[in-house]
Amino acid sequence: MDPLCTASSGPRKKRPRQVGASMASPPHDIKFQNLALFILEKKMGTTRRNFLMELARRKGFRVENELSDSVTHIVAENNSGSEVLEWLQVQNIRASSQLELLDVSWLIESMGAGKPMEITGKHQLVVRTDYSATPNPGFQKTPPLAVKKISQYACQRKTTLNNQNHIFTDAFEILAENSEFKENEVSYVTFMRAASVLKSLPFTIISMKDTEGIPCLGDKVKCIIEEIIEDGESSEVKAVLNDERYQSFKLFTSVFGVGLKTSEKWFRMGFRSLSKIMSDKTLKFTKMQKAGFLYYEDLVSCVTRAEAEAVGVLVKEAVWAFLPDAFVTMTGGFRRGKKIGHDVDFLITSPGSAEDEEQLLPKVINLWEKKGLLLYYDLVESTFEKFKLPSRQVDTLDHFQKCFLILKLHHQRVDSSKSNQQEGKTWKAIRVDLVMCPYENRAFALLGWTGSRQFERDIRRYATHERKMMLDNHALYDKTKVRQIMLHIIMKDALVNKNVTK
């Protein structure tokens, strides 16, 4: 037995603990002068805190015994941002607006790397969106900037392609798709918003505590998340995947030109396979649906980035043959950085005359037809009126001239080294959308056609609710001035037309 433990003749009085007090430690060289850490003892314990403080100091970090104005980072374990703020309030300590509230994982990673690691979302402690520090009004005025509040709007969140919550987002996208098949707009939006916000998180959700402070996660959504955390799957998603109606609609809508109404009709008629539908002589198909069945295998396979780039070369060659100064921009998922997609979209505009723009797509179509590259097309003429008020519907298509095509892409254009080795079919059918917009509307059209769908819904919602404006693929309108602006445009057009008639 340690003699120090038996030296005392009676019970020792417990010393009152000071905020942040710690055992004295020998001085260490400080390598990172711009950082001052304070390790919170709450839920961590004195022994572990002292150990981490000593270890951090040995690694060159400056660690304060007590919380002071010089502290730049508060490190906590098993605490949310809200709990740390509440602790600070109880201690009657006013938090600096520059404080970083971090999980202990950041400190551990930093000590392992021998330098401060870049702070990401998985390190930052989240404050509940409904959090308020009522006992101390002065504290409310200076919430830490480092505790990031996640916006309810997708357009206000940074979302990379590195989705760290696939197990949840895949589930919600299936439920959203099923809601869309049932034309249940409310459920569709609920699940898509949940999937969108979870994709933006730079960390993986491993417990319900991780969902604190995250918007767009209602009670139903949280129940599904909790079930997936506990069981590894959702019973509701499993039921949807086994549902005959969902399976049928999923299959039918995979055909180019088949929407919900046609899918409903075929399902009610008892069809459950495409082969039965194609062999039924009583059914009549549109031109688009016939093309969809004819090139089905190619169209349901993913378009790679290499194939999209090759299509881009085809489009630019054709467009520039008639309009050399035109801007041709690939939009959609490929512009957002995705490696695969189901079609390829292009926005075309030119600073030239409107007449040249109107004639461009018919000329391009004719050129591809002569070259044997055109498998299908549907040209939709422009109905754009610049003095018309914007649509309030978030999913409404714009009024620009557009063409929905199926092009023949030869494998040689994608990979010339394999072209001579291939036998049989040497091309693949690719879905392509071309949109022709006036030059002055290019920025808004580019934003609208880049997507994603949820981003577009939210940026229009944000414009309406937060900025009192209306946004569509044509322009941004100030709702408080829109009547005067529209009136000005109408009068200007009338004056121009009057001068022309003279």
DRENPAPA-916606 format. One line per field, with one value per residue (C-alpha): residue in three letters; residue number from 1; chain; x, y negated, z. Coordinates in nm, 4 decimals, padded with zeros to 6 digits, m for minus. Each point is the difference from the previous one (the first is absolute). Layout:
<guros>
rest [ala  ...]
nr [NUM  ...]
kette [A  ...]
px [X  ...]
py [Y  ...]
pz [Z  ...]
</guros>
This chain:
<guros>
rest [met  asp  pro  leu  cys  thr  ala  ser  ser  gly  pro  arg  lys  lys  arg  pro  arg  gln  val  gly  ala  ser  met  ala  ser  pro  pro  his  asp  ile  lys  phe  gln  asn  leu  ala  leu  phe  ile  leu  glu  lys  lys  met  gly  thr  thr  arg  arg  asn  phe  leu  met  glu  leu  ala  arg  arg  lys  gly  phe  arg  val  glu  asn  glu  leu  ser  asp  ser  val  thr  his  ile  val  ala  glu  asn  asn  ser  gly  ser  glu  val  leu  glu  trp  leu  gln  val  gln  asn  ile  arg  ala  ser  ser  gln  leu  glu  leu  leu  asp  val  ser  trp  leu  ile  glu  ser  met  gly  ala  gly  lys  pro  met  glu  ile  thr  gly  lys  his  gln  leu  val  val  arg  thr  asp  tyr  ser  ala  thr  pro  asn  pro  gly  phe  gln  lys  thr  pro  pro  leu  ala  val  lys  lys  ile  ser  gln  tyr  ala  cys  gln  arg  lys  thr  thr  leu  asn  asn  gln  asn  his  ile  phe  thr  asp  ala  phe  glu  ile  leu  ala  glu  asn  ser  glu  phe  lys  glu  asn  glu  val  ser  tyr  val  thr  phe  met  arg  ala  ala  ser  val  leu  lys  ser  leu  pro  phe  thr  ile  ile  ser  met  lys  asp  thr  glu  gly  ile  pro  cys  leu  gly  asp  lys  val  lys  cys  ile  ile  glu  glu  ile  ile  glu  asp  gly  glu  ser  ser  glu  val  lys  ala  val  leu  asn  asp  glu  arg  tyr  gln  ser  phe  lys  leu  phe  thr  ser  val  phe  gly  val  gly  leu  lys  thr  ser  glu  lys  trp  phe  arg  met  gly  phe  arg  ser  leu  ser  lys  ile  met  ser  asp  lys  thr  leu  lys  phe  thr  lys  met  gln  lys  ala  gly  phe  leu  tyr  tyr  glu  asp  leu  val  ser  cys  val  thr  arg  ala  glu  ala  glu  ala  val  gly  val  leu  val  lys  glu  ala  val  trp  ala  phe  leu  pro  asp  ala  phe  val  thr  met  thr  gly  gly  phe  arg  arg  gly  lys  lys  ile  gly  his  asp  val  asp  phe  leu  ile  thr  ser  pro  gly  ser  ala  glu  asp  glu  glu  gln  leu  leu  pro  lys  val  ile  asn  leu  trp  glu  lys  lys  gly  leu  leu  leu  tyr  tyr  asp  leu  val  glu  ser  thr  phe  glu  lys  phe  lys  leu  pro  ser  arg  gln  val  asp  thr  leu  asp  his  phe  gln  lys  cys  phe  leu  ile  leu  lys  leu  his  his  gln  arg  val  asp  ser  ser  lys  ser  asn  gln  gln  glu  gly  lys  thr  trp  lys  ala  ile  arg  val  asp  leu  val  met  cys  pro  tyr  glu  asn  arg  ala  phe  ala  leu  leu  gly  trp  thr  gly  ser  arg  gln  phe  glu  arg  asp  ile  arg  arg  tyr  ala  thr  his  glu  arg  lys  met  met  leu  asp  asn  his  ala  leu  tyr  asp  lys  thr  lys  val  arg  gln  ile  met  leu  his  ile  ile  met  lys  asp  ala  leu  val  asn  lys  asn  val  thr  lys]
nr [1  2  3  4  5  6  7  8  9  10  11  12  13  14  15  16  17  18  19  20  21  22  23  24  25  26  27  28  29  30  31  32  33  34  35  36  37  38  39  40  41  42  43  44  45  46  47  48  49  50  51  52  53  54  55  56  57  58  59  60  61  62  63  64  65  66  67  68  69  70  71  72  73  74  75  76  77  78  79  80  81  82  83  84  85  86  87  88  89  90  91  92  93  94  95  96  97  98  99  100  101  102  103  104  105  106  107  108  109  110  111  112  113  114  115  116  117  118  119  120  121  122  123  124  125  126  127  128  129  130  131  132  133  134  135  136  137  138  139  140  141  142  143  144  145  146  147  148  149  150  151  152  153  154  155  156  157  158  159  160  161  162  163  164  165  166  167  168  169  170  171  172  173  174  175  176  177  178  179  180  181  182  183  184  185  186  187  188  189  190  191  192  193  194  195  196  197  198  199  200  201  202  203  204  205  206  207  208  209  210  211  212  213  214  215  216  217  218  219  220  221  222  223  224  225  226  227  228  229  230  231  232  233  234  235  236  237  238  239  240  241  242  243  244  245  246  247  248  249  250  251  252  253  254  255  256  257  258  259  260  261  262  263  264  265  266  267  268  269  270  271  272  273  274  275  276  277  278  279  280  281  282  283  284  285  286  287  288  289  290  291  292  293  294  295  296  297  298  299  300  301  302  303  304  305  306  307  308  309  310  311  312  313  314  315  316  317  318  319  320  321  322  323  324  325  326  327  328  329  330  331  332  333  334  335  336  337  338  339  340  341  342  343  344  345  346  347  348  349  350  351  352  353  354  355  356  357  358  359  360  361  362  363  364  365  366  367  368  369  370  371  372  373  374  375  376  377  378  379  380  381  382  383  384  385  386  387  388  389  390  391  392  393  394  395  396  397  398  399  400  401  402  403  404  405  406  407  408  409  410  411  412  413  414  415  416  417  418  419  420  421  422  423  424  425  426  427  428  429  430  431  432  433  434  435  436  437  438  439  440  441  442  443  444  445  446  447  448  449  450  451  452  453  454  455  456  457  458  459  460  461  462  463  464  465  466  467  468  469  470  471  472  473  474  475  476  477  478  479  480  481  482  483  484  485  486  487  488  489  490  491  492  493  494  495  496  497  498  499  500  501  502]
kette [A  A  A  A  A  A  A  A  A  A  A  A  A  A  A  A  A  A  A  A  A  A  A  A  A  A  A  A  A  A  A  A  A  A  A  A  A  A  A  A  A  A  A  A  A  A  A  A  A  A  A  A  A  A  A  A  A  A  A  A  A  A  A  A  A  A  A  A  A  A  A  A  A  A  A  A  A  A  A  A  A  A  A  A  A  A  A  A  A  A  A  A  A  A  A  A  A  A  A  A  A  A  A  A  A  A  A  A  A  A  A  A  A  A  A  A  A  A  A  A  A  A  A  A  A  A  A  A  A  A  A  A  A  A  A  A  A  A  A  A  A  A  A  A  A  A  A  A  A  A  A  A  A  A  A  A  A  A  A  A  A  A  A  A  A  A  A  A  A  A  A  A  A  A  A  A  A  A  A  A  A  A  A  A  A  A  A  A  A  A  A  A  A  A  A  A  A  A  A  A  A  A  A  A  A  A  A  A  A  A  A  A  A  A  A  A  A  A  A  A  A  A  A  A  A  A  A  A  A  A  A  A  A  A  A  A  A  A  A  A  A  A  A  A  A  A  A  A  A  A  A  A  A  A  A  A  A  A  A  A  A  A  A  A  A  A  A  A  A  A  A  A  A  A  A  A  A  A  A  A  A  A  A  A  A  A  A  A  A  A  A  A  A  A  A  A  A  A  A  A  A  A  A  A  A  A  A  A  A  A  A  A  A  A  A  A  A  A  A  A  A  A  A  A  A  A  A  A  A  A  A  A  A  A  A  A  A  A  A  A  A  A  A  A  A  A  A  A  A  A  A  A  A  A  A  A  A  A  A  A  A  A  A  A  A  A  A  A  A  A  A  A  A  A  A  A  A  A  A  A  A  A  A  A  A  A  A  A  A  A  A  A  A  A  A  A  A  A  A  A  A  A  A  A  A  A  A  A  A  A  A  A  A  A  A  A  A  A  A  A  A  A  A  A  A  A  A  A  A  A  A  A  A  A  A  A  A  A  A  A  A  A  A  A  A  A  A  A  A  A  A  A  A  A  A  A  A  A  A  A  A  A  A  A  A  A  A  A  A  A  A  A  A  A  A  A  A  A  A  A  A  A  A  A  A  A  A  A  A  A  A  A  A  A  A  A  A  A  A  A  A  A]
px [00.0000  00.1201  00.1157  m00.1407  m00.3441  00.0283  00.1807  m00.3186  m00.1564  m00.3546  m00.2296  00.1225  m00.2167  m00.0917  00.1429  m00.2584  00.0535  00.0558  m00.1263  00.2597  00.2450  00.2576  00.3136  00.3137  00.2155  00.3546  00.0334  00.0104  00.0972  m00.3042  00.0112  m00.3373  m00.0188  m00.3252  m00.2004  m00.1016  m00.1961  m00.2281  m00.1066  m00.3412  m00.0169  m00.3791  m00.0848  00.3720  00.1280  00.3025  00.2429  m00.0625  00.0015  00.3365  00.1421  m00.1158  00.1270  00.3451  00.0169  m00.1099  00.2639  00.2680  m00.1102  00.0541  m00.3560  m00.0777  m00.2562  m00.1490  m00.0898  m00.2853  m00.2329  00.1062  m00.0258  00.3122  m00.1662  m00.0771  m00.1205  m00.2174  00.0375  m00.2755  m00.0915  m00.3525  m00.1462  m00.2056  00.0604  m00.3160  00.1258  00.3321  m00.1790  m00.2243  00.3058  00.1638  m00.3162  m00.0216  00.3601  m00.1037  00.2615  m00.0653  00.1103  00.2061  m00.1466  00.3258  m00.0084  00.0174  m00.2036  00.1574  m00.0387  00.2970  00.0515  00.1572  00.2591  00.0796  00.0440  00.2121  00.2285  00.0362  00.0968  00.2298  m00.1760  m00.3466  m00.2301  m00.2362  m00.3315  m00.2897  m00.3655  00.0583  00.2174  m00.2321  m00.2592  m00.3489  m00.2390  m00.3704  m00.1881  m00.2516  00.2720  m00.0296  00.1844  m00.2832  00.1595  00.2703  m00.1260  00.3467  00.1260  m00.2561  00.1444  00.3326  m00.0526  00.3248  00.0486  00.1817  m00.3159  m00.1456  m00.3764  m00.1049  m00.2341  m00.3372  00.0710  00.2160  00.1246  00.1496  00.1881  00.3267  m00.0618  00.2829  m00.0234  00.1462  m00.3218  00.0824  m00.3567  m00.0938  m00.1854  m00.2458  m00.0173  m00.0579  m00.2910  m00.1585  00.0420  m00.1872  m00.2790  m00.0057  m00.0224  m00.2891  m00.1747  00.0486  m00.1512  m00.3009  m00.0029  00.0347  00.1830  00.0235  00.1723  00.2206  00.1305  00.0457  00.2206  00.1954  00.0818  00.1181  00.2201  00.1387  00.1002  00.1565  00.2109  00.1430  00.1332  00.3793  m00.0378  m00.1830  m00.2996  00.0572  m00.2456  m00.3149  00.2061  00.1713  m00.3330  m00.0284  m00.0211  m00.0487  m00.3018  m00.2491  m00.0034  m00.3544  m00.1298  m00.0727  00.3402  00.1741  m00.1908  00.1323  00.3556  m00.0217  m00.1252  00.2852  00.2549  m00.1377  m00.0918  00.2109  m00.3098  m00.3445  m00.3079  m00.1906  00.2631  00.0059  m00.3774  00.0206  00.2674  m00.2217  m00.3139  m00.1317  m00.1250  00.3347  00.1890  m00.2314  00.0152  00.3787  00.0179  m00.2520  00.1451  00.3450  m00.1286  00.0701  m00.3331  m00.1978  m00.1322  m00.2204  m00.3334  00.1097  00.1546  m00.3264  m00.1949  00.2268  m00.0006  m00.3817  m00.0129  00.1981  00.3381  00.3058  00.2748  00.1207  m00.0019  m00.3764  m00.0584  00.2085  m00.1748  m00.3521  m00.1456  m00.2823  00.2332  00.0978  00.3323  00.1149  00.2997  00.2075  m00.1076  00.0782  00.3521  00.0202  m00.0780  00.2195  00.3131  m00.0971  00.3153  00.2260  m00.2154  m00.0327  00.3759  00.1928  00.1699  00.3636  00.1873  00.2140  m00.3156  m00.1437  00.3198  m00.0118  m00.3613  00.1123  00.2482  m00.2768  m00.2298  00.2674  00.1074  m00.3585  m00.0894  00.3191  m00.0456  m00.2978  00.0632  00.3762  m00.0438  m00.2480  00.0626  m00.0593  m00.0035  m00.0551  m00.2477  m00.1758  00.1799  00.3157  00.0471  m00.0344  00.2903  m00.1803  00.1764  m00.3164  m00.3483  m00.3002  00.0123  00.2083  m00.1372  00.1415  m00.0868  00.0640  m00.0040  00.1521  00.0493  m00.1118  m00.3443  m00.3130  m00.0821  00.3266  m00.0791  m00.3474  00.1332  00.2952  m00.1577  m00.1884  00.3292  00.1872  m00.2730  00.0146  00.3805  m00.0093  m00.2753  00.2145  00.2947  m00.2120  00.0472  m00.3591  m00.2093  m00.2863  m00.0854  m00.2809  00.0407  m00.1987  m00.0291  00.0530  m00.2985  00.2126  m00.1489  00.2356  m00.2806  m00.1822  00.0063  00.2030  m00.1681  m00.0453  00.0300  00.3428  00.0101  m00.1342  00.2021  00.1192  m00.1310  00.3224  00.0346  00.1243  00.0545  m00.0137  00.2121  00.1489  00.3383  00.2162  00.3394  00.2650  00.2328  00.2965  m00.0799  00.0253  00.3018  00.1733  00.2309  m00.2906  m00.1904  00.1796  m00.0251  m00.3787  m00.2425  m00.3718  m00.1581  00.2602  m00.2126  m00.2184  m00.3268  00.0336  m00.2749  00.0841  m00.1912  00.0823  m00.1330  00.0253  m00.0375  00.0441  00.3429  m00.1358  m00.1704  00.3037  00.1003  m00.3475  m00.0448  00.3436  m00.0871  m00.3336  00.1333  00.2981  m00.2159  m00.0367  m00.3787  m00.0040  00.2508  m00.2261  m00.3079  00.1823  00.1639  m00.3406  m00.1517  00.2870  m00.0534  m00.3716  00.0045  00.3297  00.0544  m00.3580  00.0920  m00.1003  00.2570  m00.0434  00.2129  m00.0594  00.0756  m00.0083  m00.2940  m00.0387  m00.3590  m00.0218  00.0919  m00.1012  m00.3101  00.1941  00.2760  m00.2466  m00.1904  00.3250  00.0860  m00.3460  00.0108  00.3509  m00.1073  m00.3049  00.2177  00.2436  m00.2826  m00.1522  00.3277  00.0408  m00.3468  00.0834]
py [00.0000  m00.3475  m00.1655  m00.3306  00.1475  00.0898  m00.3080  m00.1866  00.0829  m00.0990  m00.0694  m00.2755  m00.2995  m00.0343  m00.3171  m00.2161  00.0391  m00.3113  m00.0348  00.1571  00.0657  00.2647  00.1558  m00.1998  00.1278  m00.0789  m00.2586  00.1209  m00.1759  m00.1462  00.0643  m00.1482  m00.3480  m00.0976  00.2708  00.0101  00.3071  00.0579  00.3593  00.0265  00.2426  00.0438  00.3646  00.0690  00.0269  m00.1491  00.2823  00.0154  m00.3789  m00.0258  00.2740  m00.1743  m00.3379  00.1390  00.1936  m00.3030  m00.2163  00.2546  m00.0205  m00.3759  m00.1189  m00.2831  00.1249  m00.2343  00.1199  m00.2470  m00.1462  m00.3539  m00.2553  00.1450  00.3397  00.0594  00.3625  00.1814  00.3779  00.2203  00.3676  00.1438  m00.3528  m00.1786  m00.3644  m00.0890  00.1774  m00.1832  m00.3345  00.0876  00.0910  m00.3315  m00.1811  00.1781  m00.1021  m00.3573  m00.0085  m00.2027  00.1850  m00.1810  m00.0166  00.1516  00.3159  00.3373  00.2650  00.3313  00.3678  00.1731  00.1961  m00.3132  m00.0186  00.3715  m00.0210  m00.3136  00.1585  00.3046  m00.2192  m00.2151  m00.3164  m00.1598  00.1781  m00.1860  m00.0474  00.1639  00.0463  00.3326  m00.1797  m00.2922  00.0275  m00.0790  m00.2311  00.0794  m00.2369  m00.0598  m00.0670  m00.3163  m00.0969  m00.1633  m00.0540  m00.2262  m00.2404  m00.1416  00.3399  00.0336  m00.2940  00.1666  00.3605  00.1623  m00.0400  00.3326  00.1930  00.0200  m00.0097  00.2192  m00.1823  00.1456  m00.1078  00.2212  m00.3119  m00.1228  00.3225  00.1272  00.3484  00.2031  00.3263  00.1781  00.1207  00.1422  00.1057  00.2266  00.2480  m00.2755  m00.2019  00.3112  00.0920  m00.3452  m00.0182  00.3299  m00.1306  m00.3288  00.1861  00.2093  m00.3188  m00.1477  00.3122  m00.0510  m00.3727  m00.0834  m00.3318  m00.0610  00.3320  m00.0349  m00.3395  00.1215  00.2922  m00.1902  m00.2820  00.2553  00.1740  m00.3334  m00.1265  00.3346  m00.0053  m00.3351  00.1290  00.0412  00.2792  00.3309  00.0235  00.2842  m00.0904  m00.2081  m00.2535  m00.0829  m00.1242  m00.2833  m00.3393  00.1403  m00.1533  00.1818  00.3077  00.0343  00.2667  00.2535  m00.0496  00.0369  00.3221  00.1451  m00.1159  00.1558  00.3294  00.0121  m00.0755  00.2791  00.2648  m00.0930  m00.0447  m00.1588  00.2206  m00.2671  m00.0088  00.3800  00.0041  m00.2525  00.2007  00.3086  m00.1883  00.1124  m00.3450  m00.1649  00.2669  m00.0411  m00.3790  00.0129  00.2293  m00.1860  m00.3477  00.1268  m00.0075  m00.3305  m00.1804  00.1864  m00.2074  00.0592  m00.0044  00.2619  00.2091  m00.0149  00.1049  00.2977  00.1081  m00.0077  00.2040  00.2699  m00.0417  00.0759  00.0429  m00.1956  00.3062  00.0444  m00.3676  00.0087  00.3131  m00.1322  m00.1001  m00.2063  m00.2582  m00.3124  m00.1694  m00.3543  m00.0661  m00.0691  00.3266  00.1998  m00.1428  00.0751  00.3680  00.0247  m00.1283  00.1112  00.1921  m00.2913  m00.2655  00.1758  00.0508  m00.2846  m00.2656  m00.0351  m00.3295  00.1090  00.0596  m00.3347  m00.1791  00.1751  m00.1119  m00.3507  00.0015  00.1092  m00.2784  m00.2711  00.1069  m00.0189  m00.3265  m00.1829  00.1026  m00.2386  m00.2387  m00.0330  m00.2477  00.2185  00.1074  00.3732  00.1091  00.3482  m00.0213  00.2447  00.2496  00.0003  m00.3720  00.0681  00.2454  00.3331  00.2853  00.1674  m00.1071  00.1062  m00.2736  m00.2991  m00.3564  m00.3011  m00.3691  m00.1958  m00.3769  m00.2633  m00.3760  m00.0140  m00.0649  00.1701  00.1213  00.1972  00.1570  00.1084  00.1760  00.1700  00.3146  00.0943  m00.0347  00.2153  00.2653  00.0034  00.0349  00.2999  00.1586  m00.0201  00.1525  00.2883  m00.0980  m00.0945  00.2837  m00.2102  m00.3647  m00.2134  m00.3725  m00.2264  m00.3565  m00.2946  m00.1487  m00.2478  m00.3458  m00.2330  m00.2145  00.2989  00.0442  00.2981  00.3223  00.0609  00.3770  00.1275  00.2886  m00.1842  00.0384  m00.3193  m00.1405  00.0135  00.1857  00.3512  00.3316  00.3475  00.2401  00.3461  m00.0102  00.2773  m00.0189  00.2155  00.1762  m00.1326  m00.3518  00.1153  00.2314  00.0228  00.2813  00.2433  m00.0902  00.2456  00.2863  m00.0106  00.2204  m00.0460  m00.3340  m00.2771  m00.2755  m00.0826  m00.1951  m00.3028  m00.2287  m00.3667  m00.3205  m00.3270  m00.3297  m00.3252  m00.3161  m00.3744  m00.1298  m00.2386  00.2934  00.2296  m00.0334  00.0927  00.2827  00.1389  m00.0032  00.1689  00.2735  00.0814  00.1332  00.1986  00.0148  m00.0594  m00.2843  m00.1682  00.0405  m00.1473  m00.2929  m00.1077  00.0497  m00.1982  m00.2833  m00.0106  00.0329  m00.1618  m00.2609  m00.0801  00.0776  00.2503  00.2063  00.2208  00.1080  m00.3326  m00.2687  m00.1151  m00.2251  m00.2336  00.0571  m00.3511  m00.1538  00.2661  m00.1833  m00.3146  00.2022  00.1993  m00.3167  m00.1656  00.2955  00.0089  m00.3753  00.0310  00.2863  m00.1932  m00.3002  00.2162  00.1679  m00.3399  m00.1281  00.3143  m00.0369  m00.3530]
pz [00.0000  m00.0816  00.3275  m00.1244  00.0151  00.3719  00.1244  00.0828  00.3363  m00.0946  m00.2910  m00.2269  m00.0681  m00.3642  m00.1457  m00.1748  m00.3747  m00.2077  m00.3541  m00.2230  00.2859  m00.0740  00.1397  m00.0545  m00.2841  m00.1054  m00.2774  m00.3612  m00.3195  m00.1761  m00.3756  m00.0909  00.1463  m00.1699  00.1778  00.3654  00.1071  00.2947  00.0657  00.1640  00.2925  m00.0203  m00.0888  m00.0483  00.3548  00.1736  m00.0692  m00.3758  m00.0256  00.1754  m00.2203  m00.3223  00.1202  00.0754  m00.3262  m00.2044  00.1659  m00.0821  m00.3632  m00.0007  00.0577  00.2364  00.2523  00.2586  00.3497  00.0220  m00.2577  m00.0856  m00.2785  m00.1620  m00.0635  m00.3683  00.0108  00.2555  m00.0261  00.1441  00.0101  m00.0152  m00.0002  m00.2636  m00.0827  00.1908  00.3123  m00.0135  m00.0326  00.2932  00.2089  m00.0847  00.0986  00.3364  00.0671  m00.0879  m00.2736  m00.3121  m00.3136  m00.2593  m00.3487  m00.1315  00.2124  m00.1727  00.1829  m00.0957  00.0678  00.1633  m00.3241  m00.1531  00.2792  m00.0231  m00.3787  00.0364  00.2590  m00.2239  m00.2945  00.2122  m00.1167  00.0150  m00.2452  m00.2282  00.1785  m00.1848  00.0801  00.1728  00.2564  00.0693  00.2746  m00.1230  00.1838  m00.0154  m00.2278  00.2794  00.2615  00.2027  00.3175  00.1908  00.3441  m00.1383  m00.2693  m00.0557  m00.1013  m00.2767  m00.1847  m00.0692  m00.1136  m00.1141  m00.3734  m00.0105  00.0890  m00.3471  m00.0321  m00.2882  m00.2364  m00.0956  m00.3591  m00.2238  m00.1783  00.3286  00.0723  m00.1408  m00.1373  m00.1501  m00.1930  00.3020  00.1608  00.3435  00.0788  m00.2899  00.2193  00.0965  m00.3233  m00.2128  00.2245  m00.0178  m00.3775  m00.0355  00.2233  m00.1951  m00.3302  00.1319  00.1151  m00.3469  m00.1576  00.2294  m00.0833  00.3691  m00.0249  00.3754  00.0746  m00.3052  00.1116  00.3601  m00.1000  m00.2651  00.2412  00.2555  m00.2570  m00.1190  00.3436  00.0958  m00.3179  00.1041  00.3324  00.0113  00.2564  00.0297  00.2306  00.2448  00.2757  00.0442  00.1893  m00.3306  m00.1401  00.2543  m00.1651  m00.3512  m00.1785  m00.2259  00.2247  00.1290  00.2381  m00.2741  m00.1586  00.3356  00.0713  m00.3249  00.0793  00.3468  m00.1415  m00.2530  00.2745  00.2192  m00.2609  m00.3021  m00.2183  m00.0098  00.0056  m00.1966  m00.2739  m00.0088  m00.0434  m00.2850  m00.1834  00.0210  m00.1053  m00.3400  m00.0944  00.0775  m00.1945  m00.2996  m00.0030  00.0367  m00.3037  m00.2159  00.0600  m00.0991  m00.3577  m00.1763  m00.0516  00.2684  00.2900  00.3024  m00.1845  m00.2506  00.2776  00.1958  m00.3092  m00.0725  00.3640  00.0182  m00.3208  00.1796  m00.1695  00.2119  m00.2640  m00.3027  m00.2225  00.0545  m00.0777  m00.3183  m00.1248  00.0616  m00.3384  00.1515  00.1546  m00.1885  00.0703  m00.0641  m00.2224  00.3111  00.1664  m00.3143  00.0044  00.3716  m00.0574  m00.3101  00.1769  00.3506  00.0918  m00.0949  00.1663  00.3366  00.0231  00.1609  m00.2102  00.1031  00.0193  m00.2965  m00.2048  00.1120  m00.1053  m00.3376  m00.0490  00.0939  m00.2858  m00.2392  00.1189  m00.0196  m00.3492  m00.1252  00.1756  m00.0968  m00.3631  m00.0125  00.2907  00.0698  00.2883  00.1923  00.3577  00.0525  00.3659  00.1381  00.2887  00.2326  00.2184  m00.2093  00.0572  00.3734  m00.0244  m00.0199  m00.1768  m00.1348  m00.1061  m00.2058  m00.2633  m00.1018  00.0021  m00.1826  00.0193  m00.3189  m00.0336  m00.2238  00.0192  m00.3645  m00.1456  00.1283  m00.3509  m00.0184  00.3356  m00.1075  m00.3098  00.1673  00.1468  m00.3222  m00.1913  00.2524  m00.0150  m00.3790  00.0073  00.2363  m00.2065  m00.3130  00.1883  00.1270  00.3659  00.0786  00.1427  00.1410  00.0621  00.1361  m00.0641  00.2351  m00.1211  00.2321  00.1798  00.1926  00.0516  00.1807  00.1431  00.1473  00.3784  00.1284  00.1029  00.3710  m00.0505  00.0987  m00.2499  m00.3018  m00.3215  m00.1639  m00.3268  m00.2028  m00.3275  00.0724  m00.1686  00.1554  m00.2018  m00.0186  m00.1723  m00.1361  00.1692  m00.1650  00.2433  m00.1968  00.1173  00.3624  m00.0247  m00.3358  00.1184  00.0367  m00.3164  m00.2278  00.2507  00.0451  m00.1878  m00.0526  00.0928  00.0015  00.1512  00.2972  00.0131  00.2307  00.1291  m00.0638  00.0862  m00.1754  00.1359  m00.1960  00.2083  m00.0656  00.0955  00.2654  00.1779  m00.0099  00.3676  00.1293  m00.2504  00.0876  00.3697  m00.0653  m00.2270  00.2205  00.2844  00.2114  00.0150  00.3759  m00.0331  m00.2565  00.2196  00.2988  m00.1765  m00.1311  00.3443  00.1519  m00.2490  00.0816  00.3788  00.0931  m00.2728  m00.1050  m00.3585  m00.2677  m00.1851  m00.3037  m00.2967  m00.1707  00.2581  00.3619  00.0832  00.2944  00.1151  00.1423  m00.3359  m00.2494  m00.1225  m00.0771  m00.1715  m00.2097  m00.0928  m00.1059  m00.2247  m00.1572  m00.0739  m00.1416  m00.2291  m00.1114  m00.0852  m00.1976  m00.1927  m00.0732  m00.1404  m00.2119  m00.1517  m00.0981]
</guros>
